[in-house]
Amino acid sequence: MWVKFDDQTPNDPEIDALSDGAFRLWFSAICYCQAELTDGHIADNRLRRLVPNFKKSQLDELTANNGNPNGPIFQAAADGYLIRNFEKWNKTRDYWETKRAREAERIANWRARNGR
């Protein structure tokens, strides 16, 4: 599986303003969400384990609004956080599950046709 980033992401003023630690947390969170198919949701108890040297100040940077009309990068959810715009750039759980089911069906049909 893979994650998608716009090639201009480093030039986005909101991303550029992040400290190295907050950037690493943001990047690691996106990779985690795609690998685990969480659609951009990170549980509270998982967030602190995404980077080796987690600091609350990193999370504070990502949850700060900083005047952005779209809100903070990490938006509070009932049991954790949602990454703003995650689904704009990355595929959802539903997409991957549908793709995997179609692929499994295609392979099963091929095997049935070819006596395997």
Biopython code that builds the backbone (N, CA, C, O; Angstrom):
import numpy as np
from Bio.PDB.StructureBuilder import StructureBuilder

atoms = [
    (1, "MET", "N", (0.843, -1.172, 0.000)),
    (1, "MET", "CA", (0.000, 0.000, 0.000)),
    (1, "MET", "C", (0.895, 1.245, 0.000)),
    (1, "MET", "O", (2.098, 1.153, 0.244)),
    (2, "TRP", "N", (0.314, 2.367, -0.267)),
    (2, "TRP", "CA", (1.093, 3.603, -0.354)),
    (2, "TRP", "C", (0.252, 4.767, 0.140)),
    (2, "TRP", "O", (-0.969, 4.670, 0.265)),
    (3, "VAL", "N", (0.938, 5.873, 0.418)),
    (3, "VAL", "CA", (0.256, 7.127, 0.760)),
    (3, "VAL", "C", (0.606, 8.145, -0.311)),
    (3, "VAL", "O", (1.615, 8.017, -1.005)),
    (4, "LYS", "N", (-0.235, 9.147, -0.431)),
    (4, "LYS", "CA", (-0.039, 10.176, -1.440)),
    (4, "LYS", "C", (0.192, 11.522, -0.772)),
    (4, "LYS", "O", (-0.514, 11.900, 0.163)),
    (5, "PHE", "N", (1.187, 12.232, -1.267)),
    (5, "PHE", "CA", (1.449, 13.599, -0.863)),
    (5, "PHE", "C", (1.592, 14.437, -2.126)),
    (5, "PHE", "O", (2.210, 13.998, -3.096)),
    (6, "ASP", "N", (1.038, 15.607, -2.119)),
    (6, "ASP", "CA", (1.246, 16.535, -3.216)),
    (6, "ASP", "C", (2.725, 16.919, -3.217)),
    (6, "ASP", "O", (3.319, 17.092, -2.153)),
    (7, "ASP", "N", (3.320, 17.052, -4.394)),
    (7, "ASP", "CA", (4.750, 17.382, -4.438)),
    (7, "ASP", "C", (5.048, 18.787, -3.927)),
    (7, "ASP", "O", (6.211, 19.138, -3.727)),
    (8, "GLN", "N", (4.022, 19.586, -3.716)),
    (8, "GLN", "CA", (4.211, 20.920, -3.154)),
    (8, "GLN", "C", (3.942, 20.966, -1.640)),
    (8, "GLN", "O", (3.961, 22.040, -1.039)),
    (9, "THR", "N", (3.694, 19.812, -1.032)),
    (9, "THR", "CA", (3.407, 19.770, 0.404)),
    (9, "THR", "C", (4.468, 20.489, 1.239)),
    (9, "THR", "O", (4.106, 21.257, 2.130)),
    (10, "PRO", "N", (5.761, 20.274, 0.990)),
    (10, "PRO", "CA", (6.752, 20.980, 1.805)),
    (10, "PRO", "C", (6.676, 22.501, 1.690)),
    (10, "PRO", "O", (7.147, 23.210, 2.579)),
    (11, "ASN", "N", (6.086, 23.011, 0.605)),
    (11, "ASN", "CA", (5.970, 24.455, 0.405)),
    (11, "ASN", "C", (4.681, 25.039, 0.981)),
    (11, "ASN", "O", (4.503, 26.257, 0.990)),
    (12, "ASP", "N", (3.794, 24.190, 1.456)),
    (12, "ASP", "CA", (2.560, 24.662, 2.087)),
    (12, "ASP", "C", (2.955, 25.394, 3.373)),
    (12, "ASP", "O", (3.613, 24.806, 4.231)),
    (13, "PRO", "N", (2.568, 26.661, 3.520)),
    (13, "PRO", "CA", (2.987, 27.423, 4.694)),
    (13, "PRO", "C", (2.607, 26.753, 6.022)),
    (13, "PRO", "O", (3.348, 26.847, 7.001)),
    (14, "GLU", "N", (1.477, 26.092, 6.050)),
    (14, "GLU", "CA", (1.039, 25.432, 7.278)),
    (14, "GLU", "C", (1.954, 24.253, 7.631)),
    (14, "GLU", "O", (2.252, 24.034, 8.805)),
    (15, "ILE", "N", (2.391, 23.510, 6.645)),
    (15, "ILE", "CA", (3.295, 22.378, 6.869)),
    (15, "ILE", "C", (4.710, 22.884, 7.121)),
    (15, "ILE", "O", (5.410, 22.373, 7.996)),
    (16, "ASP", "N", (5.124, 23.877, 6.362)),
    (16, "ASP", "CA", (6.460, 24.441, 6.517)),
    (16, "ASP", "C", (6.681, 25.014, 7.915)),
    (16, "ASP", "O", (7.803, 25.014, 8.420)),
    (17, "ALA", "N", (5.616, 25.498, 8.535)),
    (17, "ALA", "CA", (5.737, 26.111, 9.856)),
    (17, "ALA", "C", (5.887, 25.084, 10.983)),
    (17, "ALA", "O", (6.228, 25.448, 12.109)),
    (18, "LEU", "N", (5.636, 23.815, 10.689)),
    (18, "LEU", "CA", (5.725, 22.795, 11.736)),
    (18, "LEU", "C", (7.173, 22.572, 12.172)),
    (18, "LEU", "O", (8.101, 22.675, 11.369)),
    (19, "SER", "N", (7.343, 22.270, 13.433)),
    (19, "SER", "CA", (8.669, 21.871, 13.912)),
    (19, "SER", "C", (9.002, 20.505, 13.313)),
    (19, "SER", "O", (8.126, 19.821, 12.785)),
    (20, "ASP", "N", (10.266, 20.118, 13.401)),
    (20, "ASP", "CA", (10.664, 18.813, 12.874)),
    (20, "ASP", "C", (9.866, 17.686, 13.542)),
    (20, "ASP", "O", (9.428, 16.753, 12.870)),
    (21, "GLY", "N", (9.680, 17.775, 14.851)),
    (21, "GLY", "CA", (8.953, 16.737, 15.579)),
    (21, "GLY", "C", (7.489, 16.665, 15.183)),
    (21, "GLY", "O", (6.948, 15.571, 15.023)),
    (22, "ALA", "N", (6.838, 17.809, 15.022)),
    (22, "ALA", "CA", (5.430, 17.827, 14.621)),
    (22, "ALA", "C", (5.279, 17.323, 13.186)),
    (22, "ALA", "O", (4.319, 16.618, 12.872)),
    (23, "PHE", "N", (6.224, 17.681, 12.316)),
    (23, "PHE", "CA", (6.187, 17.183, 10.946)),
    (23, "PHE", "C", (6.314, 15.663, 10.932)),
    (23, "PHE", "O", (5.590, 14.979, 10.210)),
    (24, "ARG", "N", (7.226, 15.150, 11.723)),
    (24, "ARG", "CA", (7.420, 13.693, 11.776)),
    (24, "ARG", "C", (6.173, 13.000, 12.314)),
    (24, "ARG", "O", (5.789, 11.943, 11.812)),
    (25, "LEU", "N", (5.543, 13.578, 13.322)),
    (25, "LEU", "CA", (4.311, 13.005, 13.863)),
    (25, "LEU", "C", (3.216, 13.013, 12.800)),
    (25, "LEU", "O", (2.522, 12.011, 12.624)),
    (26, "TRP", "N", (3.052, 14.120, 12.096)),
    (26, "TRP", "CA", (2.049, 14.236, 11.031)),
    (26, "TRP", "C", (2.305, 13.194, 9.939)),
    (26, "TRP", "O", (1.386, 12.484, 9.529)),
    (27, "PHE", "N", (3.534, 13.104, 9.476)),
    (27, "PHE", "CA", (3.902, 12.158, 8.424)),
    (27, "PHE", "C", (3.671, 10.718, 8.884)),
    (27, "PHE", "O", (3.084, 9.920, 8.153)),
    (28, "SER", "N", (4.122, 10.389, 10.071)),
    (28, "SER", "CA", (3.950, 9.037, 10.618)),
    (28, "SER", "C", (2.478, 8.697, 10.804)),
    (28, "SER", "O", (2.069, 7.557, 10.585)),
    (29, "ALA", "N", (1.687, 9.679, 11.206)),
    (29, "ALA", "CA", (0.251, 9.450, 11.387)),
    (29, "ALA", "C", (-0.422, 9.130, 10.064)),
    (29, "ALA", "O", (-1.272, 8.241, 10.008)),
    (30, "ILE", "N", (-0.063, 9.831, 9.005)),
    (30, "ILE", "CA", (-0.645, 9.553, 7.693)),
    (30, "ILE", "C", (-0.269, 8.140, 7.241)),
    (30, "ILE", "O", (-1.121, 7.400, 6.750)),
    (31, "CYS", "N", (0.980, 7.769, 7.401)),
    (31, "CYS", "CA", (1.416, 6.419, 7.016)),
    (31, "CYS", "C", (0.681, 5.366, 7.840)),
    (31, "CYS", "O", (0.224, 4.362, 7.293)),
    (32, "TYR", "N", (0.563, 5.583, 9.137)),
    (32, "TYR", "CA", (-0.154, 4.650, 10.005)),
    (32, "TYR", "C", (-1.606, 4.499, 9.562)),
    (32, "TYR", "O", (-2.108, 3.381, 9.449)),
    (33, "CYS", "N", (-2.276, 5.610, 9.314)),
    (33, "CYS", "CA", (-3.695, 5.572, 8.938)),
    (33, "CYS", "C", (-3.914, 4.812, 7.641)),
    (33, "CYS", "O", (-4.898, 4.084, 7.507)),
    (34, "GLN", "N", (-3.017, 4.972, 6.694)),
    (34, "GLN", "CA", (-3.174, 4.244, 5.432)),
    (34, "GLN", "C", (-2.873, 2.764, 5.636)),
    (34, "GLN", "O", (-3.598, 1.914, 5.119)),
    (35, "ALA", "N", (-1.835, 2.446, 6.367)),
    (35, "ALA", "CA", (-1.477, 1.042, 6.583)),
    (35, "ALA", "C", (-2.559, 0.289, 7.350)),
    (35, "ALA", "O", (-2.821, -0.883, 7.077)),
    (36, "GLU", "N", (-3.178, 0.959, 8.301)),
    (36, "GLU", "CA", (-4.202, 0.323, 9.135)),
    (36, "GLU", "C", (-5.629, 0.564, 8.630)),
    (36, "GLU", "O", (-6.596, 0.095, 9.229)),
    (37, "LEU", "N", (-5.745, 1.293, 7.533)),
    (37, "LEU", "CA", (-7.048, 1.602, 6.921)),
    (37, "LEU", "C", (-8.012, 2.250, 7.906)),
    (37, "LEU", "O", (-9.147, 1.802, 8.067)),
    (38, "THR", "N", (-7.549, 3.306, 8.562)),
    (38, "THR", "CA", (-8.385, 3.991, 9.556)),
    (38, "THR", "C", (-9.098, 5.211, 8.990)),
    (38, "THR", "O", (-9.820, 5.895, 9.715)),
    (39, "ASP", "N", (-8.908, 5.492, 7.716)),
    (39, "ASP", "CA", (-9.523, 6.661, 7.072)),
    (39, "ASP", "C", (-9.156, 7.972, 7.766)),
    (39, "ASP", "O", (-9.974, 8.888, 7.853)),
    (40, "GLY", "N", (-7.932, 8.049, 8.252)),
    (40, "GLY", "CA", (-7.445, 9.292, 8.854)),
    (40, "GLY", "C", (-7.690, 9.418, 10.337)),
    (40, "GLY", "O", (-7.448, 10.482, 10.907)),
    (41, "HIS", "N", (-8.162, 8.371, 10.981)),
    (41, "HIS", "CA", (-8.411, 8.410, 12.426)),
    (41, "HIS", "C", (-7.248, 7.781, 13.184)),
    (41, "HIS", "O", (-6.768, 6.703, 12.832)),
    (42, "ILE", "N", (-6.804, 8.477, 14.232)),
    (42, "ILE", "CA", (-5.754, 7.958, 15.108)),
    (42, "ILE", "C", (-6.309, 7.931, 16.518)),
    (42, "ILE", "O", (-6.726, 8.966, 17.037)),
    (43, "ALA", "N", (-6.320, 6.783, 17.137)),
    (43, "ALA", "CA", (-6.793, 6.660, 18.516)),
    (43, "ALA", "C", (-5.792, 7.329, 19.455)),
    (43, "ALA", "O", (-4.587, 7.329, 19.205)),
    (44, "ASP", "N", (-6.318, 7.899, 20.542)),
    (44, "ASP", "CA", (-5.465, 8.549, 21.543)),
    (44, "ASP", "C", (-4.308, 7.658, 21.979)),
    (44, "ASP", "O", (-3.160, 8.100, 22.030)),
    (45, "ASN", "N", (-4.614, 6.402, 22.291)),
    (45, "ASN", "CA", (-3.577, 5.512, 22.826)),
    (45, "ASN", "C", (-2.544, 5.114, 21.775)),
    (45, "ASN", "O", (-1.470, 4.638, 22.141)),
    (46, "ARG", "N", (-2.819, 5.286, 20.510)),
    (46, "ARG", "CA", (-1.871, 4.949, 19.448)),
    (46, "ARG", "C", (-1.001, 6.145, 19.057)),
    (46, "ARG", "O", (0.158, 5.982, 18.678)),
    (47, "LEU", "N", (-1.560, 7.320, 19.152)),
    (47, "LEU", "CA", (-0.880, 8.537, 18.710)),
    (47, "LEU", "C", (0.513, 8.688, 19.321)),
    (47, "LEU", "O", (1.470, 9.003, 18.614)),
    (48, "ARG", "N", (0.626, 8.471, 20.590)),
    (48, "ARG", "CA", (1.898, 8.676, 21.293)),
    (48, "ARG", "C", (2.958, 7.645, 20.916)),
    (48, "ARG", "O", (4.134, 7.817, 21.236)),
    (49, "ARG", "N", (2.548, 6.580, 20.240)),
    (49, "ARG", "CA", (3.514, 5.540, 19.846)),
    (49, "ARG", "C", (3.943, 5.655, 18.387)),
    (49, "ARG", "O", (4.686, 4.805, 17.897)),
    (50, "LEU", "N", (3.491, 6.682, 17.694)),
    (50, "LEU", "CA", (3.819, 6.815, 16.276)),
    (50, "LEU", "C", (5.245, 7.302, 16.043)),
    (50, "LEU", "O", (5.845, 7.002, 15.011)),
    (51, "VAL", "N", (5.779, 8.037, 16.982)),
    (51, "VAL", "CA", (7.147, 8.537, 16.860)),
    (51, "VAL", "C", (7.897, 8.205, 18.142)),
    (51, "VAL", "O", (7.305, 8.181, 19.222)),
    (52, "PRO", "N", (9.197, 7.951, 18.029)),
    (52, "PRO", "CA", (9.952, 7.523, 19.214)),
    (52, "PRO", "C", (10.035, 8.555, 20.336)),
    (52, "PRO", "O", (10.062, 8.186, 21.510)),
    (53, "ASN", "N", (10.074, 9.819, 19.999)),
    (53, "ASN", "CA", (10.241, 10.860, 21.017)),
    (53, "ASN", "C", (9.029, 11.785, 21.056)),
    (53, "ASN", "O", (9.161, 13.005, 20.959)),
    (54, "PHE", "N", (7.858, 11.195, 21.198)),
    (54, "PHE", "CA", (6.625, 11.986, 21.215)),
    (54, "PHE", "C", (6.669, 13.031, 22.324)),
    (54, "PHE", "O", (7.076, 12.756, 23.452)),
    (55, "LYS", "N", (6.237, 14.239, 21.965)),
    (55, "LYS", "CA", (6.097, 15.321, 22.946)),
    (55, "LYS", "C", (4.727, 15.951, 22.749)),
    (55, "LYS", "O", (4.265, 16.105, 21.618)),
    (56, "LYS", "N", (4.092, 16.306, 23.827)),
    (56, "LYS", "CA", (2.770, 16.920, 23.736)),
    (56, "LYS", "C", (2.818, 18.189, 22.902)),
    (56, "LYS", "O", (1.834, 18.530, 22.246)),
    (57, "SER", "N", (3.935, 18.890, 22.912)),
    (57, "SER", "CA", (4.061, 20.127, 22.130)),
    (57, "SER", "C", (3.893, 19.852, 20.631)),
    (57, "SER", "O", (3.396, 20.711, 19.903)),
    (58, "GLN", "N", (4.299, 18.672, 20.164)),
    (58, "GLN", "CA", (4.109, 18.305, 18.754)),
    (58, "GLN", "C", (2.621, 18.185, 18.445)),
    (58, "GLN", "O", (2.141, 18.690, 17.430)),
    (59, "LEU", "N", (1.905, 17.513, 19.331)),
    (59, "LEU", "CA", (0.461, 17.377, 19.159)),
    (59, "LEU", "C", (-0.218, 18.738, 19.246)),
    (59, "LEU", "O", (-1.157, 19.015, 18.499)),
    (60, "ASP", "N", (0.247, 19.578, 20.144)),
    (60, "ASP", "CA", (-0.324, 20.926, 20.275)),
    (60, "ASP", "C", (-0.191, 21.711, 18.965)),
    (60, "ASP", "O", (-1.111, 22.430, 18.575)),
    (61, "GLU", "N", (0.951, 21.573, 18.289)),
    (61, "GLU", "CA", (1.134, 22.254, 16.997)),
    (61, "GLU", "C", (0.112, 21.762, 15.976)),
    (61, "GLU", "O", (-0.455, 22.551, 15.220)),
    (62, "LEU", "N", (-0.111, 20.471, 15.965)),
    (62, "LEU", "CA", (-0.998, 19.889, 14.961)),
    (62, "LEU", "C", (-2.474, 20.119, 15.262)),
    (62, "LEU", "O", (-3.304, 20.050, 14.356)),
    (63, "THR", "N", (-2.809, 20.389, 16.506)),
    (63, "THR", "CA", (-4.213, 20.635, 16.871)),
    (63, "THR", "C", (-4.530, 22.127, 16.967)),
    (63, "THR", "O", (-5.675, 22.503, 17.217)),
    (64, "ALA", "N", (-3.524, 22.975, 16.771)),
    (64, "ALA", "CA", (-3.745, 24.422, 16.799)),
    (64, "ALA", "C", (-4.397, 24.866, 15.495)),
    (64, "ALA", "O", (-4.047, 24.369, 14.424)),
    (65, "ASN", "N", (-5.327, 25.781, 15.577)),
    (65, "ASN", "CA", (-6.021, 26.254, 14.379)),
    (65, "ASN", "C", (-5.150, 27.194, 13.562)),
    (65, "ASN", "O", (-5.151, 27.114, 12.334)),
    (66, "ASN", "N", (-4.422, 28.064, 14.199)),
    (66, "ASN", "CA", (-3.530, 29.018, 13.530)),
    (66, "ASN", "C", (-4.223, 29.827, 12.433)),
    (66, "ASN", "O", (-3.600, 30.185, 11.434)),
    (67, "GLY", "N", (-5.497, 30.111, 12.618)),
    (67, "GLY", "CA", (-6.219, 30.951, 11.681)),
    (67, "GLY", "C", (-6.636, 30.280, 10.381)),
    (67, "GLY", "O", (-7.196, 30.940, 9.505)),
    (68, "ASN", "N", (-6.380, 29.000, 10.236)),
    (68, "ASN", "CA", (-6.769, 28.309, 9.008)),
    (68, "ASN", "C", (-8.284, 28.135, 8.982)),
    (68, "ASN", "O", (-8.845, 27.592, 9.935)),
    (69, "PRO", "N", (-8.962, 28.575, 7.930)),
    (69, "PRO", "CA", (-10.421, 28.449, 7.868)),
    (69, "PRO", "C", (-10.891, 26.995, 7.846)),
    (69, "PRO", "O", (-12.048, 26.715, 8.159)),
    (70, "ASN", "N", (-10.003, 26.069, 7.478)),
    (70, "ASN", "CA", (-10.352, 24.645, 7.451)),
    (70, "ASN", "C", (-10.130, 23.953, 8.795)),
    (70, "ASN", "O", (-10.432, 22.769, 8.946)),
    (71, "GLY", "N", (-9.610, 24.684, 9.757)),
    (71, "GLY", "CA", (-9.373, 24.119, 11.079)),
    (71, "GLY", "C", (-7.979, 23.538, 11.214)),
    (71, "GLY", "O", (-7.162, 23.651, 10.300)),
    (72, "PRO", "N", (-7.706, 22.916, 12.352)),
    (72, "PRO", "CA", (-6.378, 22.364, 12.616)),
    (72, "PRO", "C", (-6.070, 21.143, 11.746)),
    (72, "PRO", "O", (-6.976, 20.533, 11.177)),
    (73, "ILE", "N", (-4.797, 20.795, 11.651)),
    (73, "ILE", "CA", (-4.366, 19.638, 10.867)),
    (73, "ILE", "C", (-4.910, 18.356, 11.489)),
    (73, "ILE", "O", (-5.416, 17.485, 10.782)),
    (74, "PHE", "N", (-4.807, 18.243, 12.812)),
    (74, "PHE", "CA", (-5.420, 17.133, 13.546)),
    (74, "PHE", "C", (-6.661, 17.681, 14.227)),
    (74, "PHE", "O", (-6.573, 18.610, 15.029)),
    (75, "GLN", "N", (-7.799, 17.119, 13.918)),
    (75, "GLN", "CA", (-9.054, 17.574, 14.505)),
    (75, "GLN", "C", (-9.511, 16.579, 15.557)),
    (75, "GLN", "O", (-9.511, 15.371, 15.321)),
    (76, "ALA", "N", (-9.896, 17.086, 16.709)),
    (76, "ALA", "CA", (-10.311, 16.230, 17.822)),
    (76, "ALA", "C", (-11.520, 15.388, 17.432)),
    (76, "ALA", "O", (-12.457, 15.876, 16.800)),
    (77, "ALA", "N", (-11.483, 14.128, 17.817)),
    (77, "ALA", "CA", (-12.595, 13.195, 17.622)),
    (77, "ALA", "C", (-12.904, 12.580, 18.983)),
    (77, "ALA", "O", (-12.164, 12.793, 19.944)),
    (78, "ALA", "N", (-13.977, 11.828, 19.068)),
    (78, "ALA", "CA", (-14.421, 11.270, 20.354)),
    (78, "ALA", "C", (-13.321, 10.488, 21.070)),
    (78, "ALA", "O", (-13.165, 10.624, 22.283)),
    (79, "ASP", "N", (-12.565, 9.682, 20.350)),
    (79, "ASP", "CA", (-11.543, 8.844, 20.995)),
    (79, "ASP", "C", (-10.163, 9.021, 20.375)),
    (79, "ASP", "O", (-9.343, 8.103, 20.395)),
    (80, "GLY", "N", (-9.911, 10.196, 19.830)),
    (80, "GLY", "CA", (-8.608, 10.452, 19.231)),
    (80, "GLY", "C", (-8.646, 11.677, 18.338)),
    (80, "GLY", "O", (-9.167, 12.727, 18.713)),
    (81, "TYR", "N", (-8.085, 11.521, 17.150)),
    (81, "TYR", "CA", (-7.963, 12.637, 16.220)),
    (81, "TYR", "C", (-8.218, 12.171, 14.791)),
    (81, "TYR", "O", (-8.013, 11.004, 14.459)),
    (82, "LEU", "N", (-8.668, 13.100, 13.952)),
    (82, "LEU", "CA", (-8.809, 12.877, 12.520)),
    (82, "LEU", "C", (-7.834, 13.788, 11.796)),
    (82, "LEU", "O", (-7.687, 14.957, 12.153)),
    (83, "ILE", "N", (-7.174, 13.261, 10.789)),
    (83, "ILE", "CA", (-6.261, 14.074, 9.995)),
    (83, "ILE", "C", (-7.083, 14.798, 8.938)),
    (83, "ILE", "O", (-7.740, 14.174, 8.105)),
    (84, "ARG", "N", (-7.035, 16.113, 8.986)),
    (84, "ARG", "CA", (-7.779, 16.923, 8.020)),
    (84, "ARG", "C", (-7.337, 16.588, 6.590)),
    (84, "ARG", "O", (-6.142, 16.475, 6.317)),
    (85, "ASN", "N", (-8.283, 16.433, 5.704)),
    (85, "ASN", "CA", (-8.055, 16.170, 4.282)),
    (85, "ASN", "C", (-7.402, 14.821, 3.980)),
    (85, "ASN", "O", (-6.894, 14.621, 2.877)),
    (86, "PHE", "N", (-7.406, 13.900, 4.929)),
    (86, "PHE", "CA", (-6.774, 12.602, 4.674)),
    (86, "PHE", "C", (-7.367, 11.941, 3.430)),
    (86, "PHE", "O", (-6.633, 11.470, 2.560)),
    (87, "GLU", "N", (-8.685, 11.908, 3.352)),
    (87, "GLU", "CA", (-9.346, 11.219, 2.240)),
    (87, "GLU", "C", (-9.272, 12.006, 0.927)),
    (87, "GLU", "O", (-9.592, 11.473, -0.136)),
    (88, "LYS", "N", (-8.857, 13.254, 1.000)),
    (88, "LYS", "CA", (-8.677, 14.027, -0.230)),
    (88, "LYS", "C", (-7.512, 13.461, -1.035)),
    (88, "LYS", "O", (-7.538, 13.466, -2.266)),
    (89, "TRP", "N", (-6.494, 12.974, -0.336)),
    (89, "TRP", "CA", (-5.278, 12.514, -1.008)),
    (89, "TRP", "C", (-5.098, 11.006, -0.980)),
    (89, "TRP", "O", (-4.386, 10.456, -1.819)),
    (90, "ASN", "N", (-5.730, 10.329, -0.030)),
    (90, "ASN", "CA", (-5.488, 8.903, 0.155)),
    (90, "ASN", "C", (-6.768, 8.090, 0.029)),
    (90, "ASN", "O", (-7.867, 8.591, 0.268)),
    (91, "LYS", "N", (-6.607, 6.847, -0.346)),
    (91, "LYS", "CA", (-7.741, 5.946, -0.549)),
    (91, "LYS", "C", (-8.333, 5.520, 0.803)),
    (91, "LYS", "O", (-7.631, 5.420, 1.809)),
    (92, "THR", "N", (-9.634, 5.275, 0.787)),
    (92, "THR", "CA", (-10.349, 4.888, 2.009)),
    (92, "THR", "C", (-10.318, 3.369, 2.216)),
    (92, "THR", "O", (-9.942, 2.603, 1.329)),
    (93, "ARG", "N", (-10.725, 2.974, 3.410)),
    (93, "ARG", "CA", (-10.858, 1.551, 3.739)),
    (93, "ARG", "C", (-11.787, 0.872, 2.732)),
    (93, "ARG", "O", (-11.490, -0.217, 2.239)),
    (94, "ASP", "N", (-12.900, 1.515, 2.436)),
    (94, "ASP", "CA", (-13.868, 0.953, 1.500)),
    (94, "ASP", "C", (-13.228, 0.713, 0.128)),
    (94, "ASP", "O", (-13.446, -0.335, -0.480)),
    (95, "TYR", "N", (-12.455, 1.658, -0.351)),
    (95, "TYR", "CA", (-11.774, 1.503, -1.635)),
    (95, "TYR", "C", (-10.887, 0.264, -1.626)),
    (95, "TYR", "O", (-10.970, -0.568, -2.529)),
    (96, "TRP", "N", (-10.030, 0.141, -0.597)),
    (96, "TRP", "CA", (-9.087, -0.982, -0.543)),
    (96, "TRP", "C", (-9.791, -2.314, -0.366)),
    (96, "TRP", "O", (-9.390, -3.305, -0.977)),
    (97, "GLU", "N", (-10.830, -2.362, 0.455)),
    (97, "GLU", "CA", (-11.551, -3.613, 0.651)),
    (97, "GLU", "C", (-12.257, -4.043, -0.638)),
    (97, "GLU", "O", (-12.269, -5.227, -0.975)),
    (98, "THR", "N", (-12.840, -3.092, -1.348)),
    (98, "THR", "CA", (-13.491, -3.402, -2.624)),
    (98, "THR", "C", (-12.460, -3.879, -3.643)),
    (98, "THR", "O", (-12.687, -4.856, -4.357)),
    (99, "LYS", "N", (-11.338, -3.190, -3.703)),
    (99, "LYS", "CA", (-10.280, -3.578, -4.647)),
    (99, "LYS", "C", (-9.763, -4.978, -4.342)),
    (99, "LYS", "O", (-9.564, -5.780, -5.254)),
    (100, "ARG", "N", (-9.545, -5.275, -3.072)),
    (100, "ARG", "CA", (-9.047, -6.602, -2.690)),
    (100, "ARG", "C", (-10.067, -7.690, -3.012)),
    (100, "ARG", "O", (-9.697, -8.773, -3.466)),
    (101, "ALA", "N", (-11.340, -7.407, -2.781)),
    (101, "ALA", "CA", (-12.388, -8.396, -3.080)),
    (101, "ALA", "C", (-12.456, -8.659, -4.583)),
    (101, "ALA", "O", (-12.571, -9.809, -5.006)),
    (102, "ARG", "N", (-12.387, -7.613, -5.378)),
    (102, "ARG", "CA", (-12.404, -7.783, -6.842)),
    (102, "ARG", "C", (-11.193, -8.580, -7.324)),
    (102, "ARG", "O", (-11.309, -9.437, -8.200)),
    (103, "GLU", "N", (-10.046, -8.290, -6.748)),
    (103, "GLU", "CA", (-8.823, -8.997, -7.128)),
    (103, "GLU", "C", (-8.918, -10.473, -6.738)),
    (103, "GLU", "O", (-8.525, -11.343, -7.515)),
    (104, "ALA", "N", (-9.432, -10.759, -5.552)),
    (104, "ALA", "CA", (-9.594, -12.150, -5.114)),
    (104, "ALA", "C", (-10.569, -12.892, -6.031)),
    (104, "ALA", "O", (-10.347, -14.054, -6.370)),
    (105, "GLU", "N", (-11.643, -12.219, -6.426)),
    (105, "GLU", "CA", (-12.618, -12.826, -7.331)),
    (105, "GLU", "C", (-11.993, -13.078, -8.702)),
    (105, "GLU", "O", (-12.211, -14.132, -9.301)),
    (106, "ARG", "N", (-11.221, -12.117, -9.197)),
    (106, "ARG", "CA", (-10.552, -12.283, -10.490)),
    (106, "ARG", "C", (-9.604, -13.474, -10.461)),
    (106, "ARG", "O", (-9.573, -14.268, -11.402)),
    (107, "ILE", "N", (-8.839, -13.602, -9.398)),
    (107, "ILE", "CA", (-7.886, -14.717, -9.277)),
    (107, "ILE", "C", (-8.630, -16.044, -9.154)),
    (107, "ILE", "O", (-8.245, -17.029, -9.785)),
    (108, "ALA", "N", (-9.685, -16.081, -8.354)),
    (108, "ALA", "CA", (-10.480, -17.308, -8.203)),
    (108, "ALA", "C", (-11.075, -17.730, -9.540)),
    (108, "ALA", "O", (-11.066, -18.914, -9.876)),
    (109, "ASN", "N", (-11.590, -16.772, -10.305)),
    (109, "ASN", "CA", (-12.147, -17.081, -11.624)),
    (109, "ASN", "C", (-11.072, -17.612, -12.568)),
    (109, "ASN", "O", (-11.313, -18.560, -13.316)),
    (110, "TRP", "N", (-9.912, -17.014, -12.534)),
    (110, "TRP", "CA", (-8.812, -17.471, -13.383)),
    (110, "TRP", "C", (-8.417, -18.895, -13.016)),
    (110, "TRP", "O", (-8.224, -19.738, -13.892)),
    (111, "ARG", "N", (-8.299, -19.160, -11.723)),
    (111, "ARG", "CA", (-7.939, -20.509, -11.268)),
    (111, "ARG", "C", (-8.995, -21.531, -11.677)),
    (111, "ARG", "O", (-8.664, -22.646, -12.079)),
    (112, "ALA", "N", (-10.263, -21.149, -11.574)),
    (112, "ALA", "CA", (-11.342, -22.059, -11.953)),
    (112, "ALA", "C", (-11.295, -22.364, -13.453)),
    (112, "ALA", "O", (-11.510, -23.507, -13.858)),
    (113, "ARG", "N", (-11.019, -21.366, -14.265)),
    (113, "ARG", "CA", (-10.929, -21.549, -15.718)),
    (113, "ARG", "C", (-9.717, -22.380, -16.121)),
    (113, "ARG", "O", (-9.750, -23.097, -17.121)),
    (114, "ASN", "N", (-8.654, -22.277, -15.340)),
    (114, "ASN", "CA", (-7.397, -22.929, -15.690)),
    (114, "ASN", "C", (-7.115, -24.188, -14.876)),
    (114, "ASN", "O", (-6.005, -24.718, -14.910)),
    (115, "GLY", "N", (-8.108, -24.659, -14.152)),
    (115, "GLY", "CA", (-7.965, -25.905, -13.399)),
    (115, "GLY", "C", (-6.926, -25.858, -12.303)),
    (115, "GLY", "O", (-6.197, -26.828, -12.095)),
    (116, "ARG", "N", (-6.849, -24.768, -11.615)),
    (116, "ARG", "CA", (-5.849, -24.640, -10.531)),
    (116, "ARG", "C", (-6.511, -24.460, -9.211)),
    (116, "ARG", "O", (-5.832, -24.336, -8.192)),
]
sb = StructureBuilder()
sb.init_structure("model")
sb.init_model(0)
sb.init_chain("A")
sb.init_seg("    ")
for serial, (resi, resn, name, xyz) in enumerate(atoms, 1):
    if name == "N":
        sb.init_residue(resn, " ", resi, " ")
    sb.init_atom(name, np.array(xyz, "f"), 0.0, 1.0, " ", f" {name:<3s}", serial, name[0])
structure = sb.get_structure()
